[in-house]
């Protein structure tokens, strides 16, 4: 988190600071378990609230390691500029994959899956929350768009291999099919404990699928301005949301 503070130091004020999945700790499964904390009073939550207050910005705390009783969740938080928690989203879809090295990554060994999609209002935008692997499940984002979402959050820790093949495609698809902005900060570098490399390439994508900002493979700060007029123009140009026929969302 000290590295995040260093990256943000001296930057001009902005409406929202968006951080990637597990921004505060990457490590072995056992280290993740030891690092999990209740949201109330947890160090990561206190830090994110302090960041919001000091910068006078909303903060998307990409995900923190939440402990609730004997359960652990991968949880995204949205805090307002006063550091108040406005939304909590527990990751619905838990990642599982066999990497090229033969190593198996299986989040269900550590986390419980969340149960509910979560929407929140942020500075006049209706936002749908998600985390990383959720990007592969378009029904979640269709649910958000059916409920009037303008902006989709997808903080992530995509691996290098899956990211190389699928990251940009998935982020841009979720923007295009739902005619929403997508803010997708992604981890970069290698987890020193597991050896799993992350893809980087954080992105902000517009409702036409255009890439408004993109990082590389190194830590960086992206800046982008989201224009509600562009959202309206995209939806007028091709009114696909109004043409849905199979659109019921339970």
N, C-alpha and C positions, 0 to 999 in steps of 0.2 A: 504493500500500500504506500510505502514511502516512495517507491518508483513512480506511482501514479501522481503523487503530490508534486514530485520533481517535474514530471511532464507537463502538469497543469500550471506550474508556477509562471507568473508573468503573462499568462494568456488573458485576453479581454474577457469580460463577463459574457455569459450566454444564458439562454433559457433553460437548457437541459444538458447535463453531463451524463453520458451513457457508458457504462463499464461492461466488460465481458463476463461470461460465466466464470464462476469460481475465481473472481479477481483477487481474493485475499489469500488463497492457499491452494497450491497444487502439490501433490505428493502421493505416497502410497495409500492404499485403502485404509490401513491402520492409522496413518497420520490424519487422514480426513476424518475418521471417527473421533480421534482425540481432539481435533480442532472444532468439532461441531458444538454449537452453543444455542441456548434458547434465544429467541429474538429479543425478548425483553431483557435489556441490560447487556446483550452480547457485544463483544468488542467490535466486530465488523459492522454491526448496526450503528453503534455509537460513532464509529469513524465516518460512515456514510452520512449520518445526520450532521456531523460536524462539517463535513465537506459541503453539504448543501447550505448550511448557515453561513460558512465563511465566504462562499462564492455567490451567495444569494441566487442559487440556481436549483431547479429540480434535479434530482439524481436518480438515475436508474442503476441501482446496485445489482449488476447483471445476475449474479447469484451468490448467496451465502450458504454456509453449511448449517442448517437449522436442526437443532435437537428439540424434539417434543416428546417428553416422557422417554420411552425406550426406542423411539423411532427417529429416523434421520431423513431429512428432506433436502433436496437441491432447490433452493427457494430464491426467486427474484423479488426484489423490493422496489417500489417507487415511492420516493420521498419528495415532499414539496420544498420550496425554497426556505422554509422555516425549520426544516429537518423533521417534519411530521410525516409519519408513515401513512401513505394514502392507499397503497395496494400491496398485497402479498400473493404471489403465485408460486405454487409448488409444481415442479416439473411433472407433466403428465406422462410423457413417453420416455422410458429409460433406455439409454443407448446400450447396444450390444453388437459387437463385431469381432471378427477374426482378422487381425492385421497381417500385412505381408510377411512379417517376422514370425508368424504363427502365434503371437501373443493374443490372448482373448481379453477384450475390455468388456466388462459386464457391470453396469451401474446398479443393477438390482442386488448385487452382493453387498452394496453399501447403503443405498437409498430405498425408501418407500416411494411409490409413485403418488403424485397428487391426484385429486379427484375432480377438480373443477376448473374450467376456463375462467379467466378473470379479465374484466375490462375496467378501465379507470378514466377519469377526466383529468387532463393535464393541459393547463393553459388554453383551454377552449378546444383541445383536440380530444376525440374519443379514441382511446388506445386499447389494443389487445395485447396481452402479455404472453410470452412463450419463452422457451429456452432450447437452443441448439437442436437436438434430435427431433424436437417437435416440428421442425421445418419439413420433415418427410411426411407429415400427416396433414394434407390440405384441408381436411374437414374441420380442423380446429380453426383455421383462418377464415374459412367460409362462414363458420358460425359467427366469428367476429364481424365480418363484413355485413352479414345479414342483420346484425344489431347496430349497424351504423358506424363501424370503425373507420377512422381516417388514417390511423398510424398504427403500425405493427412493430412491436419490439421483439428482437430475436438475439439476445446476448448468447454467445456461443463459445465452445472450445472444440471446434471441428479438428479432427486429426489431419495430418498432412495428406495422407492418401485419400481419405473420403473428401477432404476439402478440395484437393486438386481436381477431382473428377466431378464433384457435385455442388460445391459451395455456391459459386456464382449462379449456377442454373437455378438452384432451389430458391435463393433469395430473390432473384429477379422474377421467377414464376409466381411466388407468393405476392409480390407487388402487382404484377400484371393482372393476374386472375381476380384479385380483389380490389384493384384500382385504388391502392393505398400506398402511402409512403412506408418504407421498411427501414428501420435502424437496426443494424446487425454488427455490433462490436464483437470481434473474435480474438481469442487468445493467439499468441505467437510464441515461438521458442520451443524448447524441449523440457518436458517434466524431468527434472534431475533424478527423481526416485524411480520412475517407471521407464524412462527412455522414450516415451511416446511424444512425438513431435506434433505441434499444433500448426495449423495452416496459415494463420494470420489473415491478411486481406480483408480487414474490417470494411464494411460497406454501408453507405446510405444510398438507397434506391428510390426513385420517384415512381408515381403511379403508372407511368407509361413504360416502366421497366428501365428507364435511363439511370446510369450510375452517376450520382451526384458527387460522391466522394469515395475514394478507395485508398486503403493503406497497402503497404507491402508486407514483408516478412519480419520486419523489425518493430519494436515498440514505437508508437506514433500517436499523434492527436489529429483527428479529422475534424474539420468544421464544415457545416452545411446549413443553409437556410431553407426552411420548408415553407412554401408559398401555398396557402389554401386555394388561391386562384388557379394554380396548376392542377390541383386535385379536381376542382370543378370542371376545368377545361378538358381534362382527360376523360372524365365521365360523360361529358357532352359529346366528345368526338366519337366515342364508341360506347353507347349506353348499355354495356353488357350486363351490369348488375340489375337493370330494369327488365332484362330479357330472360332472366332465370326462370326455368320451368320446374326443375327438380331442386327446390331450394329449402324445403322444410328442414329445420334444425331442431332436434329434440332439446 
